[in-house]
Amino acid sequence: MDRYLKILYNAAMTKLLEQAMTAAASLSEQGQDALALHIMDEAKRLAILEGIAEADAGKSVPHEDMKDWAQSLGTDNELPLPTCK
């Protein structure tokens, strides 16, 4: 992810958490649970956008590398987790 997108991502997460902390103080337990679910959904959405931006920038793990890694799990010769290329 390029620097600009990281700044936007971090700003969005910071704003979301600030809003949640402010709202949580005045919510019932049920409201706090609903807010927690909303925060998790928003965090997932932002993570997906981050992944899409990285893929658009050409950063991805080749399928063959992932396949080799997955097939090595549980064996005596487990491979390290593949990295983006």
Backbone bond lengths (Angstrom), bond angles and torsions (degrees), N, CA, C in turn:
res aa  C-N    CA-C-N  psi(-1)  N-CA   C-N-CA  omega(-1)  CA-C   N-CA-C  phi
1 M - - - 1.445 - - 1.528 107.55 -
2 D 1.307 115.46 133.36 1.456 116.97 -179.27 1.523 110.59 -73.41
3 R 1.314 114.82 168.00 1.470 121.62 -173.39 1.528 111.99 -59.19
4 Y 1.316 117.20 -42.77 1.467 121.44 -178.53 1.523 111.19 -61.41
5 L 1.326 116.92 -45.26 1.459 120.26 -179.79 1.525 111.40 -65.68
6 K 1.324 117.69 -36.25 1.467 120.72 177.42 1.528 110.52 -63.36
7 I 1.311 116.44 -40.76 1.467 120.37 179.10 1.530 109.59 -63.22
8 L 1.339 117.16 -45.26 1.463 120.72 178.74 1.524 111.18 -62.85
9 Y 1.326 116.35 -43.54 1.468 121.16 -179.82 1.522 110.24 -61.25
10 N 1.320 117.01 -48.48 1.465 120.80 -179.06 1.526 111.02 -64.26
11 A 1.321 117.61 -38.57 1.463 120.82 178.56 1.527 110.60 -65.17
12 A 1.324 116.43 -41.68 1.469 120.04 179.32 1.519 111.12 -64.14
13 M 1.320 117.75 -43.53 1.458 120.73 179.28 1.524 111.03 -66.02
14 T 1.314 117.64 -40.91 1.464 121.27 178.43 1.526 110.79 -61.92
15 K 1.337 116.41 -45.29 1.463 120.81 179.39 1.524 110.67 -62.61
16 L 1.313 116.80 -42.74 1.460 121.34 179.87 1.531 110.70 -61.18
17 L 1.312 117.62 -45.70 1.464 121.03 -179.34 1.528 111.76 -67.54
18 E 1.323 117.03 -38.20 1.474 119.75 177.36 1.531 110.60 -62.67
19 Q 1.322 116.43 -44.45 1.456 120.48 178.82 1.525 110.87 -63.12
20 A 1.310 116.57 -40.68 1.456 120.80 -179.33 1.521 111.47 -64.92
21 M 1.322 116.80 -42.08 1.462 120.15 -179.33 1.526 110.71 -65.00
22 T 1.316 116.74 -39.34 1.460 121.11 178.69 1.524 110.42 -65.52
23 A 1.318 116.42 -46.52 1.463 121.13 -176.97 1.527 112.19 -71.05
24 A 1.304 118.41 -35.89 1.465 122.02 -174.21 1.524 112.58 -61.37
25 A 1.307 117.07 -32.22 1.466 120.44 -177.06 1.523 112.50 -62.68
26 S 1.318 116.67 -28.51 1.464 119.05 -175.85 1.532 113.05 -106.63
27 L 1.316 117.65 8.42 1.462 120.71 -177.26 1.529 112.38 -98.71
28 S 1.308 114.75 153.14 1.466 120.15 172.26 1.526 108.07 -71.56
29 E 1.324 116.29 173.51 1.469 119.85 178.79 1.528 110.30 -60.44
30 Q 1.330 116.65 -40.87 1.467 120.72 178.67 1.531 110.17 -64.04
31 G 1.314 117.00 -40.56 1.460 121.30 177.99 1.514 111.66 -65.01
32 Q 1.334 116.35 -39.21 1.458 120.42 177.61 1.525 110.98 -64.60
33 D 1.341 116.62 -39.10 1.466 120.42 177.09 1.526 110.66 -62.71
34 A 1.337 116.44 -43.27 1.464 120.84 179.25 1.525 110.36 -63.69
35 L 1.323 116.12 -41.04 1.461 120.62 178.59 1.527 110.66 -63.80
36 A 1.330 116.46 -41.97 1.467 119.95 178.32 1.527 110.91 -60.30
37 L 1.324 116.97 -41.45 1.465 120.29 177.86 1.530 111.08 -64.19
38 H 1.322 116.28 -39.99 1.464 120.37 178.01 1.531 110.61 -62.67
39 I 1.318 116.24 -43.19 1.468 120.26 -179.95 1.521 109.98 -62.19
40 M 1.329 116.93 -43.38 1.470 119.60 178.95 1.524 111.18 -63.12
41 D 1.328 116.58 -41.40 1.470 120.08 178.07 1.525 111.15 -62.69
42 E 1.324 116.11 -43.06 1.467 119.85 -179.55 1.524 111.01 -67.10
43 A 1.322 117.12 -38.57 1.469 120.61 177.46 1.532 110.18 -63.13
44 K 1.325 116.87 -40.46 1.473 120.33 176.80 1.519 110.60 -62.81
45 R 1.338 115.90 -44.62 1.466 120.21 -179.82 1.525 111.10 -60.25
46 L 1.331 116.57 -43.87 1.459 120.09 179.36 1.525 111.44 -66.82
47 A 1.327 117.22 -37.31 1.469 120.20 177.82 1.528 110.64 -65.41
48 I 1.324 116.83 -38.19 1.464 120.54 177.67 1.526 109.87 -64.36
49 L 1.333 116.69 -44.49 1.465 119.95 177.86 1.523 111.44 -61.02
50 E 1.326 116.39 -38.27 1.465 120.93 177.20 1.527 110.00 -62.68
51 G 1.323 116.37 -44.49 1.463 120.31 178.94 1.515 112.50 -63.89
52 I 1.321 116.81 -40.21 1.469 120.64 178.29 1.528 110.02 -63.69
53 A 1.328 116.65 -42.61 1.466 120.44 179.08 1.523 110.89 -62.29
54 E 1.325 116.91 -40.52 1.462 119.88 178.70 1.526 110.80 -66.45
55 A 1.329 116.95 -41.95 1.463 120.43 178.34 1.523 110.31 -63.76
56 D 1.333 116.79 -42.07 1.462 120.84 177.56 1.526 111.54 -61.20
57 A 1.333 116.22 -30.60 1.464 121.29 179.02 1.531 111.62 -82.82
58 G 1.331 116.43 1.65 1.462 120.37 177.69 1.513 114.75 87.97
59 K 1.328 116.96 9.04 1.468 120.48 179.71 1.520 108.77 -93.58
60 S 1.304 115.97 111.61 1.465 119.98 178.25 1.524 109.26 -156.17
61 V 1.320 114.85 165.16 1.458 121.14 176.82 1.528 107.00 -99.80
62 P 1.324 117.64 124.44 1.456 119.58 179.49 1.534 111.56 -58.75
63 H 1.320 115.36 141.72 1.465 121.61 -178.41 1.529 111.01 -55.41
64 E 1.303 116.92 -43.73 1.464 120.70 -177.59 1.533 111.33 -60.95
65 D 1.341 117.25 -37.91 1.467 121.13 177.51 1.532 110.66 -64.41
66 M 1.339 116.31 -42.84 1.466 120.03 178.56 1.529 111.05 -65.23
67 K 1.317 116.02 -41.65 1.462 120.86 179.99 1.528 110.14 -61.99
68 D 1.325 117.03 -46.80 1.469 120.81 178.78 1.521 111.03 -60.81
69 W 1.335 116.68 -42.71 1.456 121.10 179.76 1.530 110.52 -62.72
70 A 1.335 116.60 -47.82 1.466 120.89 -178.36 1.529 110.95 -61.58
71 Q 1.311 116.61 -40.31 1.466 119.83 -179.60 1.526 112.25 -70.20
72 S 1.333 116.64 -20.47 1.461 119.57 -179.76 1.529 112.81 -84.64
73 L 1.338 117.48 -14.85 1.465 120.57 -177.92 1.522 110.78 -61.76
74 G 1.321 116.08 135.10 1.458 121.43 179.02 1.516 113.98 81.94
75 T 1.327 117.45 1.86 1.463 120.71 178.08 1.525 109.30 -100.44
76 D 1.313 115.67 173.23 1.468 120.15 177.40 1.527 111.75 -72.21
77 N 1.314 116.64 -16.19 1.467 120.79 -177.12 1.533 110.82 -119.97
78 E 1.343 117.07 54.29 1.461 120.21 179.36 1.524 110.39 -62.54
79 L 1.309 115.39 134.08 1.460 121.67 177.73 1.523 109.83 -85.27
80 P 1.343 116.53 152.80 1.466 118.34 174.82 1.519 109.61 -69.90
81 L 1.329 116.10 156.82 1.450 121.71 177.92 1.520 109.75 -56.72
82 P 1.326 117.93 128.52 1.474 119.96 -179.15 1.529 111.15 -64.38
83 T 1.310 115.12 156.24 1.457 121.67 178.67 1.522 110.38 -116.97
84 C 1.318 115.19 163.68 1.465 121.00 179.10 1.516 110.54 -63.85
85 K 1.309 114.52 147.79 1.473 119.89 177.30 1.500 109.35 -124.59
